[in-house]
Amino acid sequence: MRPPRGYSFVKGSAHPQPEGHRKLEPIPHDHLVSVTLILRRRPTGPRMRAVEDFAVGPKPLPAPVSRARFARAHGADPRDLRAVGRFAKEHGLKVVRSHAARRCVVLEGRAASVNEAFAVRLHRYGFAGGTYRSHDGRSSVPRALAKIVEAVVGLTDRQVPAKHYAERLQESGDPQDTRSLTPQLVERLYDFPPGNGEGQTIGLYEMRTGDGPAGYALRDIEQSMAAFGGGLKVPKLIDVAVDGVANSGQSDGETGLDITVAGAVAQEATIAVYFTGGSVQAIIHALQRMIHPDRGDPGPTILSVSYGWGPDDGSSAGFSASEYTQLGKLFQDAAALSITVLVSSGDTGAFIQSPTGAQTSYPATEPWVIACGGTTIGDVQGTSFEEYAWNDRSAGSAHAPGATGGGISARFSVPEYQSSTQLPRNRVTGKTGRGIPDVAANASENSGYVQYVQGQQALIGGTSAVAPLYAGLIARINANLGRPVGFINSALYRLAGRAFRDIAGPSGPQNNSFGRVVGYPVEVGWDACTGLGSVRGIALQNGLTDAIAGRIPAKGALRRLPSGRRHRKVFTQGTFRGVDVRDPFAVAALQETPVRAPLGAVPWPRGLAPRPVALGRYKPGQKITGPLEAKADFLLVLYTDPETQALLEVFTGNEAWSPARKRTWNGYAHNFAKYRSMIANAGGDLALAQGIMGYLSAVTIDGKTVVLYKSELHPKQNGDQLPFIPVMQQLLTELQPACVISTGTAGAIGSKLDCGDVAITKAARFHLQHAYPDFPQIGQMSASHAELTSTAQVNTRYVEYAAAHLTALSLPGLARCHAQLQEKSGFGFVRDSTAAPAIYVAGANPVPGPEPMAIVSADYLTVDDSHDTEGLEAAGIMNDTDDAFLFYAISKLAGTKPVWLSIRNASEPQIVLSPHPRGSSEAAVARQLGRVAGRIYGIYQYSTTLNSAFACWGVVAGA
């Protein structure tokens, strides 16, 4: 079909019709119709920034642009507006509104005039959802306007099948002790920065749905805020009616939830509530009003949209192609104006419309918005808590809410900021695409928020609660930084791990499947259920501060190991085997001798002293060349000789780790030939020369078998491959321990840690310089700072006993360490240990301060200082070179996996130095820190590790 003579089709203007529709009667000629024409951007204006233009790194986050300047550069050309005005007059249509920034002209006239002007025939149509106005085929405009008019909106008035908040369900996949929470508690758990959002305006989008119009009663808002407690006040509210659609005055759960959650977090922010209808034209007009305000309107710096407008694959027949394009351009406008847009990802998992195929919710899939997924928070104890992916209805009705939306877009390609993220393929199309969500937060109705709806109390949640929560956070950050941060998706992915709590692990729901729709799995790192994870607010604010200043490290900082690395000159024996002989940390450490002071008798509680036992059926000293035939309740993994000596003194009363002692242990050699080619620089190691990858021995504590494993492989000694990982997986599969503990010395990141203090943690991250081609996901996890999280539970009864009665036994040795250190120059900042070293336990008594209770593992001997030079403070509490590699190996095991813990002692405190001289190179700073930390480590490593050994005993004894 061709357009009328002198006319051209408007590209993408054919409006899809719903399934089962039927054409009814024509629209009466005198029926009044409103149509919105959206025009091109000013053709002589500068190019609009694309998503990739917002990539941060050495390039700073773009500065805000005024709306007036934007309108002049990117709005409609006044000549184009006048041309449309003349067209309207020629066809008897009235120009209701013309707006340059919005690039739109709203026309009104009789149906007969509209039919003539756009070469359509408007009819009434019917389908299962009711009746609506529309037309067949594409609309047209005169050829003179063909390059000017990009979309004609409003010829179709069918209501978009919008969805919003979820109500409480009884079926559950929740952590223990899951109960209703308040926004104030959630913001504390997520470590939001102090502030109140003063000077910011949060725009809330509210629309008519199949449940009726949107609205709120002030009395319900007051009661909901009072129910949160803490003396919260009702925020300043401004209602904005779009096209005459005003606040209904009757509360619906969505509007009240948005207002109260955002208002609780950002008490001094203005909350602008935009009310609109349910058609495409109404949606576009509302977004235009929010992004490009009328004179006298509020000017939001953050938008929160807690609605889904159907699947983005077009199957809902909600939008034409040109309307999708114009919606995307509106969100692009928001980015250019430094407006942050947050959108809920949906509350029915991978089910959106199709009863069998996974879909994603629009507009969460727009590359220009932050898509918000859902979690469940439970087992809250102080600032410790459990957090799972939200799926309370994985096997229930496909028409009841209860799971986090997420998946791979069928419409949008992978945006630049996700280009380095491992994304699955769309389950239906098999193609790649934009992945959602980007972030997640508390959403389960079972951990939801008390709301008053028309005077009745209800518990409400859903991803609808996530968008306004993070809108409040962004309001705080904007106010604290003195400028709007705007479109920050690139920064979010560059700060992954540093500013996010990864939601992964064997506990909790493992996917967002829903009804008969198979969803996407929960995985380590980004996944299509919880995205990057839940936000660490202060770390995000710090990261955005860096982004504004252009201080985020450049992409590509993680580099592949050079093929010659395994041939460089390295230490061939001892603690630093495989480490470059010029490494300043290793060189400094080897100049020192670890201090050893007699431990004396250990006052073990009755019946709880460690006792040596045979390792399965093996005789002492027998080499294990086949599959290991022994079982363990606990496996303790050790690495360096001094760490092994300290643990042996505690567990056996004999610190010797001599060749004679090694011959009494069982050398682990199973499949050595298989791994030999992967092991770098093995020639100088006596054990590896004998085909032994590690040594095994066993003790028993209160009837529990504890296997000690001294690994001769070390992640930092593996060259460009990682035999350590498959070897550990093999060992674990054979030994089948219930719990694996990685232990030994570490460098303190947290400023509250003294030498000898111990941290028992259930989280680890990578911080790598090099990429390992045989394990590419490790590089991606390092780049995103993804967190590996364990579900291990620690009974602290005997851990507390160890802190009260055993760690003091290390004090004589620590005092000698300190005295020896004072003889060196530049070490006066290390405190003398006069109090018994503390043992901190994640979830029970975490280390004081903002640093997360996680171990950060590097592939090199890194340290950090009081200036956060290495950038580790937001990632963890101590750094080592092993644990994350071991815990990654465990996470990738098939079948039942052991739980794991990291038990690390601080052998170097946080290095306190004067600011590094301006212009200092990274290499110079690293050398300086390495020399300082190496000396401390060389002296303290044995005496401090005694306390990790005591903590290991306490965990086992309490199990």
Salt bridges, closest charged atoms under 4 A:
ASP53 OD2 - ARG47 NH2 2.88
ASP77 OD2 - ARG79 NH2 3.13
ASP80 OD2 - ARG40 NE 2.85
ASP136 OD2 - LYS23 NZ 2.50
GLU150 OE1 - ARG103 NH1 3.48
GLU150 OE1 - LYS329 NZ 2.92
ASP157 OD2 - ARG133 NH1 3.72
GLU171 OE2 - ARG393 NE 3.28
ASP177 OD2 - ARG179 NH1 2.62
GLU187 OE1 - ARG476 NH2 2.78
ASP211 OD2 - HIS164 NE2 3.92
GLU222 OE1 - ARG219 NH1 3.72
ASP243 OD1 - ARG97 NH2 3.73
ASP243 OD2 - HIS285 ND1 2.62
GLU254 OE1 - HIS164 ND1 3.75
GLU268 OE2 - LYS233 NZ 2.68
ASP294 OD1 - ARG102 NH2 2.68
ASP294 OD2 - ARG289 NE 3.18
ASP297 OD2 - ARG289 NE 2.45
GLU323 OE1 - HIS15 NE2 2.87
ASP333 OD1 - ARG41 NH2 2.86
ASP333 OD2 - HIS292 NE2 2.92
GLU386 OE2 - LYS762 NZ 3.74
GLU416 OE2 - LYS555 NZ 3.09
ASP438 OD1 - ARG434 NH1 2.68
ASP546 OD2 - ARG498 NH2 2.72
ASP546 OD1 - ARG551 NH2 2.84
ASP580 OD2 - ARG568 NE 3.91
ASP580 OD1 - ARG582 NE 3.11
GLU592 OE1 - LYS824 NZ 3.22
GLU592 OE2 - ARG935 NE 3.11
GLU629 OE1 - ARG617 NE 2.77
ASP641 OD1 - LYS710 NZ 3.64
GLU655 OE2 - ARG596 NE 3.43
ASP685 OD2 - ARG577 NE 3.10
ASP702 OD2 - LYS704 NZ 3.88
GLU712 OE2 - LYS710 NZ 3.03
ASP720 OD1 - ARG566 NH2 2.72
GLU734 OE2 - HIS670 ND1 2.70
ASP754 OD1 - ARG831 NH2 2.30
GLU787 OE2 - ARG536 NH2 2.83
GLU787 OE2 - ARG765 NH2 3.19
ASP832 OD1 - HIS818 ND1 3.88
ASP859 OD2 - HIS770 ND1 3.35
ASP865 OD2 - HIS916 NE2 2.79
GLU870 OE2 - HIS767 NE2 2.92
ASP880 OD2 - ARG904 NH2 3.08
ASP882 OD1 - HIS714 ND1 3.02
ASP882 OD2 - ARG904 NH2 3.51
ASP883 OD1 - ARG904 NH2 2.57
